[in-house]
């Protein structure tokens, strides 16, 4: 068989399988992020400059711990991560609710458990559009 015949046979080979090294499979597509990067980018681009630095920090902590836009955390757990006093976290949460960035689904208590929040995706604002 000539060299050219061997090159032409390359096109007749079966498609490679997705398996590599036994049980490890190759990633064939990008992992699904569920729009998390888009939500983070919208927050940074459109909302972060409209709220206080402590509210930005609280939003980022909630966002980092959220799964499917829901997160359960106590005021103390949030405060541990950003180091302000609990009252500062409470004011920041109130500010985030007023800004329409989170919704309190269940208010926590000491003996019952942490609060549950729903992260609301920021609405994209066009240039020159007034912020709400």
TIVO-2410 file (N, C-alpha, C; in nm, 3 decimals):
# residues 132
REC num residu      c1      c2      c3 atome chaine
REC   1      X   0.086  -0.117   0.000     N      A
REC   1      X   0.000   0.000   0.000    CA      A
REC   1      X   0.091   0.123   0.000     C      A
REC   2      X   0.056   0.216  -0.086     N      A
REC   2      X   0.139   0.336  -0.098    CA      A
REC   2      X   0.108   0.434   0.014     C      A
REC   3      X   0.196   0.531   0.029     N      A
REC   3      X   0.178   0.636   0.131    CA      A
REC   3      X   0.048   0.713   0.109     C      A
REC   4      X   0.016   0.748  -0.013     N      A
REC   4      X  -0.107   0.822  -0.044    CA      A
REC   4      X  -0.231   0.739  -0.011     C      A
REC   5      X  -0.225   0.609  -0.035     N      A
REC   5      X  -0.337   0.523   0.000    CA      A
REC   5      X  -0.360   0.521   0.151     C      A
REC   6      X  -0.250   0.519   0.226     N      A
REC   6      X  -0.261   0.522   0.372    CA      A
REC   6      X  -0.323   0.653   0.419     C      A
REC   7      X  -0.284   0.766   0.359     N      A
REC   7      X  -0.342   0.896   0.395    CA      A
REC   7      X  -0.491   0.900   0.365     C      A
REC   8      X  -0.531   0.845   0.254     N      A
REC   8      X  -0.672   0.845   0.218    CA      A
REC   8      X  -0.754   0.757   0.312     C      A
REC   9      X  -0.694   0.653   0.368     N      A
REC   9      X  -0.767   0.565   0.460    CA      A
REC   9      X  -0.796   0.633   0.593     C      A
REC  10      X  -0.723   0.739   0.627     N      A
REC  10      X  -0.746   0.811   0.753    CA      A
REC  10      X  -0.890   0.858   0.761     C      A
REC  11      X  -0.947   0.898   0.649     N      A
REC  11      X  -1.085   0.948   0.648    CA      A
REC  11      X  -1.186   0.837   0.670     C      A
REC  12      X  -1.146   0.712   0.655     N      A
REC  12      X  -1.237   0.599   0.672    CA      A
REC  12      X  -1.241   0.548   0.816     C      A
REC  13      X  -1.160   0.607   0.904     N      A
REC  13      X  -1.155   0.560   1.043    CA      A
REC  13      X  -1.284   0.598   1.115     C      A
REC  14      X  -1.326   0.517   1.212     N      A
REC  14      X  -1.447   0.550   1.289    CA      A
REC  14      X  -1.423   0.674   1.375     C      A
REC  15      X  -1.531   0.740   1.413     N      A
REC  15      X  -1.523   0.858   1.498    CA      A
REC  15      X  -1.461   0.820   1.632     C      A
REC  16      X  -1.376   0.906   1.689     N      A
REC  16      X  -1.318   0.874   1.820    CA      A
REC  16      X  -1.426   0.874   1.928     C      A
REC  17      X  -1.407   0.788   2.025     N      A
REC  17      X  -1.503   0.782   2.135    CA      A
REC  17      X  -1.472   0.890   2.237     C      A
REC  18      X  -1.568   0.917   2.323     N      A
REC  18      X  -1.551   1.020   2.426    CA      A
REC  18      X  -1.474   0.967   2.546     C      A
REC  19      X  -1.444   0.839   2.551     N      A
REC  19      X  -1.374   0.780   2.665    CA      A
REC  19      X  -1.224   0.798   2.652     C      A
REC  20      X  -1.161   0.836   2.761     N      A
REC  20      X  -1.016   0.844   2.769    CA      A
REC  20      X  -0.974   0.773   2.896     C      A
REC  21      X  -0.873   0.693   2.888     N      A
REC  21      X  -0.816   0.627   3.006    CA      A
REC  21      X  -0.922   0.555   3.089     C      A
REC  22      X  -1.003   0.475   3.027     N      A
REC  22      X  -1.099   0.394   3.102    CA      A
REC  22      X  -1.224   0.471   3.139     C      A
REC  23      X  -1.238   0.505   3.269     N      A
REC  23      X  -1.363   0.566   3.314    CA      A
REC  23      X  -1.365   0.717   3.304     C      A
REC  24      X  -1.254   0.780   3.272     N      A
REC  24      X  -1.251   0.925   3.260    CA      A
REC  24      X  -1.302   0.962   3.121     C      A
REC  25      X  -1.400   1.050   3.116     N      A
REC  25      X  -1.454   1.089   2.986    CA      A
REC  25      X  -1.406   1.227   2.949     C      A
REC  26      X  -1.388   1.248   2.821     N      A
REC  26      X  -1.345   1.379   2.772    CA      A
REC  26      X  -1.463   1.473   2.768     C      A
REC  27      X  -1.440   1.599   2.799     N      A
REC  27      X  -1.545   1.699   2.792    CA      A
REC  27      X  -1.562   1.738   2.646     C      A
REC  28      X  -1.683   1.722   2.594     N      A
REC  28      X  -1.708   1.752   2.454    CA      A
REC  28      X  -1.771   1.889   2.435     C      A
REC  29      X  -1.819   1.951   2.541     N      A
REC  29      X  -1.877   2.084   2.530    CA      A
REC  29      X  -1.848   2.162   2.657     C      A
REC  30      X  -1.878   2.290   2.653     N      A
REC  30      X  -1.856   2.375   2.770    CA      A
REC  30      X  -1.951   2.333   2.883     C      A
REC  31      X  -1.907   2.346   3.008     N      A
REC  31      X  -1.999   2.315   3.117    CA      A
REC  31      X  -2.110   2.418   3.122     C      A
REC  32      X  -2.228   2.375   3.163     N      A
REC  32      X  -2.342   2.466   3.171    CA      A
REC  32      X  -2.331   2.547   3.300     C      A
REC  33      X  -2.334   2.679   3.288     N      A
REC  33      X  -2.321   2.765   3.405    CA      A
REC  33      X  -2.455   2.823   3.447     C      A
REC  34      X  -2.559   2.797   3.370     N      A
REC  34      X  -2.691   2.844   3.408    CA      A
REC  34      X  -2.703   2.995   3.409     C      A
REC  35      X  -2.623   3.064   3.330     N      A
REC  35      X  -2.633   3.209   3.322    CA      A
REC  35      X  -2.565   3.281   3.438     C      A
REC  36      X  -2.486   3.210   3.518     N      A
REC  36      X  -2.423   3.273   3.634    CA      A
REC  36      X  -2.328   3.385   3.594     C      A
REC  37      X  -2.250   3.366   3.486     N      A
REC  37      X  -2.159   3.473   3.444    CA      A
REC  37      X  -2.237   3.593   3.395     C      A
REC  38      X  -2.346   3.568   3.325     N      A
REC  38      X  -2.428   3.679   3.276    CA      A
REC  38      X  -2.486   3.759   3.393     C      A
REC  39      X  -2.534   3.689   3.495     N      A
REC  39      X  -2.590   3.756   3.612    CA      A
REC  39      X  -2.482   3.837   3.684     C      A
REC  40      X  -2.364   3.779   3.702     N      A
REC  40      X  -2.255   3.850   3.768    CA      A
REC  40      X  -2.215   3.974   3.687     C      A
REC  41      X  -2.202   3.958   3.556     N      A
REC  41      X  -2.164   4.071   3.472    CA      A
REC  41      X  -2.267   4.183   3.476     C      A
REC  42      X  -2.394   4.147   3.473     N      A
REC  42      X  -2.499   4.251   3.481    CA      A
REC  42      X  -2.494   4.324   3.615     C      A
REC  43      X  -2.471   4.248   3.721     N      A
REC  43      X  -2.461   4.311   3.852    CA      A
REC  43      X  -2.346   4.411   3.855     C      A
REC  44      X  -2.229   4.367   3.811     N      A
REC  44      X  -2.111   4.454   3.813    CA      A
REC  44      X  -2.131   4.575   3.722     C      A
REC  45      X  -2.183   4.553   3.602     N      A
REC  45      X  -2.197   4.661   3.504    CA      A
REC  45      X  -2.309   4.759   3.536     C      A
REC  46      X  -2.421   4.708   3.587     N      A
REC  46      X  -2.540   4.792   3.598    CA      A
REC  46      X  -2.582   4.828   3.741     C      A
REC  47      X  -2.547   4.750   3.840     N      A
REC  47      X  -2.601   4.772   3.974    CA      A
REC  47      X  -2.498   4.805   4.082     C      A
REC  48      X  -2.377   4.750   4.071     N      A
REC  48      X  -2.280   4.762   4.179    CA      A
REC  48      X  -2.251   4.908   4.215     C      A
REC  49      X  -2.250   4.996   4.118     N      A
REC  49      X  -2.219   5.137   4.145    CA      A
REC  49      X  -2.337   5.213   4.206     C      A
REC  50      X  -2.455   5.151   4.212     N      A
REC  50      X  -2.573   5.220   4.265    CA      A
REC  50      X  -2.600   5.186   4.412     C      A
REC  51      X  -2.523   5.092   4.470     N      A
REC  51      X  -2.546   5.052   4.609    CA      A
REC  51      X  -2.417   5.067   4.688     C      A
REC  52      X  -2.429   5.058   4.820     N      A
REC  52      X  -2.314   5.077   4.907    CA      A
REC  52      X  -2.214   4.962   4.894     C      A
REC  53      X  -2.087   4.987   4.930     N      A
REC  53      X  -1.987   4.880   4.925    CA      A
REC  53      X  -2.023   4.759   5.011     C      A
REC  54      X  -2.084   4.782   5.127     N      A
REC  54      X  -2.122   4.667   5.210    CA      A
REC  54      X  -2.233   4.586   5.144     C      A
REC  55      X  -2.325   4.651   5.073     N      A
REC  55      X  -2.431   4.579   5.001    CA      A
REC  55      X  -2.371   4.498   4.885     C      A
REC  56      X  -2.270   4.554   4.818     N      A
REC  56      X  -2.201   4.480   4.711    CA      A
REC  56      X  -2.136   4.354   4.770     C      A
REC  57      X  -2.069   4.369   4.883     N      A
REC  57      X  -2.001   4.255   4.947    CA      A
REC  57      X  -2.102   4.148   4.988     C      A
REC  58      X  -2.216   4.189   5.046     N      A
REC  58      X  -2.318   4.092   5.087    CA      A
REC  58      X  -2.376   4.023   4.965     C      A
REC  59      X  -2.404   4.098   4.856     N      A
REC  59      X  -2.457   4.037   4.734    CA      A
REC  59      X  -2.360   3.932   4.680     C      A
REC  60      X  -2.231   3.964   4.680     N      A
REC  60      X  -2.132   3.870   4.628    CA      A
REC  60      X  -2.124   3.743   4.712     C      A
REC  61      X  -2.135   3.756   4.844     N      A
REC  61      X  -2.134   3.639   4.932    CA      A
REC  61      X  -2.257   3.553   4.905     C      A
REC  62      X  -2.373   3.616   4.896     N      A
REC  62      X  -2.496   3.541   4.868    CA      A
REC  62      X  -2.488   3.474   4.731     C      A
REC  63      X  -2.439   3.549   4.632     N      A
REC  63      X  -2.429   3.497   4.496    CA      A
REC  63      X  -2.335   3.377   4.488     C      A
REC  64      X  -2.222   3.387   4.557     N      A
REC  64      X  -2.124   3.279   4.555    CA      A
REC  64      X  -2.181   3.150   4.615     C      A
REC  65      X  -2.267   3.162   4.714     N      A
REC  65      X  -2.322   3.045   4.782    CA      A
REC  65      X  -2.457   3.000   4.726     C      A
REC  66      X  -2.512   3.073   4.630     N      A
REC  66      X  -2.643   3.041   4.574    CA      A
REC  66      X  -2.636   2.921   4.481     C      A
REC  67      X  -2.740   2.842   4.484     N      A
REC  67      X  -2.761   2.733   4.390    CA      A
REC  67      X  -2.901   2.751   4.334     C      A
REC  68      X  -2.908   2.758   4.202     N      A
REC  68      X  -3.035   2.783   4.132    CA      A
REC  68      X  -3.101   2.911   4.185     C      A
REC  69      X  -3.020   3.013   4.205     N      A
REC  69      X  -3.063   3.146   4.249    CA      A
REC  69      X  -3.126   3.147   4.388     C      A
REC  70      X  -3.101   3.046   4.469     N      A
REC  70      X  -3.149   3.044   4.608    CA      A
REC  70      X  -3.031   3.018   4.701     C      A
REC  71      X  -3.037   3.082   4.818     N      A
REC  71      X  -2.930   3.064   4.915    CA      A
REC  71      X  -2.989   3.076   5.056     C      A
REC  72      X  -2.944   2.991   5.146     N      A
REC  72      X  -2.982   2.997   5.287    CA      A
REC  72      X  -2.858   3.028   5.368     C      A
REC  73      X  -2.858   3.144   5.431     N      A
REC  73      X  -2.745   3.186   5.515    CA      A
REC  73      X  -2.797   3.273   5.629     C      A
REC  74      X  -2.733   3.262   5.742     N      A
REC  74      X  -2.767   3.349   5.855    CA      A
REC  74      X  -2.687   3.479   5.843     C      A
REC  75      X  -2.731   3.580   5.916     N      A
REC  75      X  -2.659   3.707   5.922    CA      A
REC  75      X  -2.517   3.684   5.971     C      A
REC  76      X  -2.502   3.595   6.069     N      A
REC  76      X  -2.370   3.566   6.125    CA      A
REC  76      X  -2.279   3.499   6.021     C      A
REC  77      X  -2.333   3.409   5.940     N      A
REC  77      X  -2.253   3.343   5.836    CA      A
REC  77      X  -2.204   3.444   5.733     C      A
REC  78      X  -2.292   3.537   5.695     N      A
REC  78      X  -2.252   3.641   5.599    CA      A
REC  78      X  -2.147   3.731   5.661     C      A
REC  79      X  -2.169   3.772   5.787     N      A
REC  79      X  -2.075   3.860   5.856    CA      A
REC  79      X  -1.937   3.795   5.871     C      A
REC  80      X  -1.932   3.665   5.892     N      A
REC  80      X  -1.803   3.594   5.903    CA      A
REC  80      X  -1.720   3.610   5.776     C      A
REC  81      X  -1.786   3.614   5.663     N      A
REC  81      X  -1.715   3.618   5.536    CA      A
REC  81      X  -1.670   3.758   5.496     C      A
REC  82      X  -1.744   3.861   5.539     N      A
REC  82      X  -1.706   3.998   5.498    CA      A
REC  82      X  -1.661   4.085   5.614     C      A
REC  83      X  -1.670   4.035   5.734     N      A
REC  83      X  -1.615   4.096   5.855    CA      A
REC  83      X  -1.681   4.225   5.908     C      A
REC  84      X  -1.801   4.263   5.866     N      A
REC  84      X  -1.863   4.376   5.937    CA      A
REC  84      X  -1.944   4.322   6.054     C      A
REC  85      X  -2.003   4.411   6.130     N      A
REC  85      X  -2.092   4.369   6.237    CA      A
REC  85      X  -2.225   4.325   6.176     C      A
REC  86      X  -2.301   4.249   6.252     N      A
REC  86      X  -2.429   4.196   6.205    CA      A
REC  86      X  -2.527   4.302   6.160     C      A
REC  87      X  -2.527   4.415   6.229     N      A
REC  87      X  -2.622   4.523   6.194    CA      A
REC  87      X  -2.591   4.578   6.055     C      A
REC  88      X  -2.463   4.586   6.018     N      A
REC  88      X  -2.424   4.632   5.885    CA      A
REC  88      X  -2.477   4.537   5.779     C      A
REC  89      X  -2.471   4.407   5.806     N      A
REC  89      X  -2.522   4.307   5.713    CA      A
REC  89      X  -2.673   4.322   5.700     C      A
REC  90      X  -2.742   4.345   5.809     N      A
REC  90      X  -2.888   4.363   5.804    CA      A
REC  90      X  -2.925   4.485   5.718     C      A
REC  91      X  -2.852   4.596   5.736     N      A
REC  91      X  -2.879   4.715   5.654    CA      A
REC  91      X  -2.851   4.687   5.506     C      A
REC  92      X  -2.744   4.613   5.479     N      A
REC  92      X  -2.709   4.581   5.340    CA      A
REC  92      X  -2.816   4.492   5.277     C      A
REC  93      X  -2.869   4.396   5.351     N      A
REC  93      X  -2.975   4.310   5.299    CA      A
REC  93      X  -3.099   4.392   5.269     C      A
REC  94      X  -3.133   4.484   5.358     N      A
REC  94      X  -3.248   4.572   5.334    CA      A
REC  94      X  -3.226   4.655   5.207     C      A
REC  95      X  -3.104   4.704   5.189     N      A
REC  95      X  -3.071   4.782   5.069    CA      A
REC  95      X  -3.082   4.697   4.942     C      A
REC  96      X  -3.039   4.572   4.948     N      A
REC  96      X  -3.049   4.482   4.833    CA      A
REC  96      X  -3.194   4.450   4.799     C      A
REC  97      X  -3.276   4.434   4.900     N      A
REC  97      X  -3.420   4.411   4.877    CA      A
REC  97      X  -3.482   4.533   4.812     C      A
REC  98      X  -3.451   4.653   4.863     N      A
REC  98      X  -3.504   4.777   4.807    CA      A
REC  98      X  -3.457   4.797   4.663     C      A
REC  99      X  -3.333   4.757   4.632     N      A
REC  99      X  -3.279   4.770   4.496    CA      A
REC  99      X  -3.333   4.663   4.402     C      A
REC 100      X  -3.408   4.567   4.454     N      A
REC 100      X  -3.465   4.462   4.371    CA      A
REC 100      X  -3.366   4.355   4.330     C      A
REC 101      X  -3.259   4.337   4.409     N      A
REC 101      X  -3.157   4.238   4.375    CA      A
REC 101      X  -3.174   4.104   4.447     C      A
REC 102      X  -3.243   4.107   4.560     N      A
REC 102      X  -3.274   3.982   4.632    CA      A
REC 102      X  -3.416   3.990   4.685     C      A
REC 103      X  -3.470   3.875   4.717     N      A
REC 103      X  -3.601   3.866   4.780    CA      A
REC 103      X  -3.585   3.774   4.900     C      A
REC 104      X  -3.638   3.814   5.014     N      A
REC 104      X  -3.632   3.729   5.134    CA      A
REC 104      X  -3.749   3.632   5.125     C      A
REC 105      X  -3.718   3.504   5.108     N      A
REC 105      X  -3.823   3.401   5.098    CA      A
REC 105      X  -3.865   3.351   5.235     C      A
REC 106      X  -3.769   3.343   5.327     N      A
REC 106      X  -3.799   3.299   5.463    CA      A
REC 106      X  -3.703   3.367   5.557     C      A
REC 107      X  -3.757   3.435   5.655     N      A
REC 107      X  -3.673   3.503   5.753    CA      A
REC 107      X  -3.632   3.404   5.860     C      A
REC 108      X  -3.502   3.393   5.882     N      A
REC 108      X  -3.450   3.297   5.979    CA      A
REC 108      X  -3.460   3.348   6.122     C      A
REC 109      X  -3.445   3.255   6.213     N      A
REC 109      X  -3.444   3.285   6.356    CA      A
REC 109      X  -3.339   3.196   6.421     C      A
REC 110      X  -3.298   3.234   6.540     N      A
REC 110      X  -3.192   3.161   6.611    CA      A
REC 110      X  -3.224   3.012   6.624     C      A
REC 111      X  -3.343   2.976   6.667     N      A
REC 111      X  -3.377   2.836   6.692    CA      A
REC 111      X  -3.433   2.765   6.569     C      A
REC 112      X  -3.467   2.840   6.464     N      A
REC 112      X  -3.533   2.781   6.347    CA      A
REC 112      X  -3.434   2.753   6.235     C      A
REC 113      X  -3.340   2.844   6.212     N      A
REC 113      X  -3.242   2.825   6.105    CA      A
REC 113      X  -3.219   2.954   6.028     C      A
REC 114      X  -3.134   2.948   5.925     N      A
REC 114      X  -3.097   3.068   5.850    CA      A
REC 114      X  -3.209   3.118   5.759     C      A
REC 115      X  -3.195   3.242   5.716     N      A
REC 115      X  -3.288   3.299   5.620    CA      A
REC 115      X  -3.263   3.239   5.483     C      A
REC 116      X  -3.366   3.239   5.400     N      A
REC 116      X  -3.353   3.193   5.262    CA      A
REC 116      X  -3.380   3.312   5.171     C      A
REC 117      X  -3.288   3.333   5.077     N      A
REC 117      X  -3.299   3.446   4.985    CA      A
REC 117      X  -3.306   3.394   4.842     C      A
REC 118      X  -3.376   3.469   4.758     N      A
REC 118      X  -3.378   3.440   4.615    CA      A
REC 118      X  -3.302   3.552   4.546     C      A
REC 119      X  -3.204   3.515   4.466     N      A
REC 119      X  -3.127   3.613   4.390    CA      A
REC 119      X  -3.209   3.652   4.267     C      A
REC 120      X  -3.231   3.780   4.248     N      A
REC 120      X  -3.307   3.829   4.133    CA      A
REC 120      X  -3.207   3.879   4.030     C      A
REC 121      X  -3.209   3.823   3.909     N      A
REC 121      X  -3.113   3.868   3.807    CA      A
REC 121      X  -3.133   4.016   3.776     C      A
REC 122      X  -3.025   4.095   3.779     N      A
REC 122      X  -3.037   4.237   3.746    CA      A
REC 122      X  -3.085   4.255   3.603     C      A
REC 123      X  -3.171   4.353   3.586     N      A
REC 123      X  -3.221   4.384   3.452    CA      A
REC 123      X  -3.117   4.469   3.383     C      A
REC 124      X  -3.087   4.435   3.258     N      A
REC 124      X  -2.986   4.510   3.182    CA      A
REC 124      X  -3.040   4.648   3.150     C      A
REC 125      X  -2.957   4.750   3.177     N      A
REC 125      X  -2.996   4.888   3.148    CA      A
REC 125      X  -2.921   4.937   3.026     C      A
REC 126      X  -2.993   5.003   2.938     N      A
REC 126      X  -2.930   5.064   2.823    CA      A
REC 126      X  -2.861   5.193   2.866     C      A
REC 127      X  -2.762   5.236   2.788     N      A
REC 127      X  -2.689   5.359   2.819    CA      A
REC 127      X  -2.788   5.475   2.816     C      A
REC 128      X  -2.785   5.557   2.921     N      A
REC 128      X  -2.872   5.673   2.930    CA      A
REC 128      X  -3.006   5.644   2.995     C      A
REC 129      X  -3.039   5.516   3.017     N      A
REC 129      X  -3.164   5.479   3.082    CA      A
REC 129      X  -3.151   5.505   3.232     C      A
REC 130      X  -3.252   5.570   3.294     N      A
REC 130      X  -3.242   5.597   3.438    CA      A
REC 130      X  -3.246   5.467   3.518     C      A
REC 131      X  -3.166   5.462   3.624     N      A
REC 131      X  -3.166   5.343   3.710    CA      A
REC 131      X  -3.286   5.346   3.801     C      A
REC 132      X  -3.334   5.226   3.837     N      A
REC 132      X  -3.451   5.217   3.924    CA      A
REC 132      X  -3.410   5.178   4.063     C      A
***
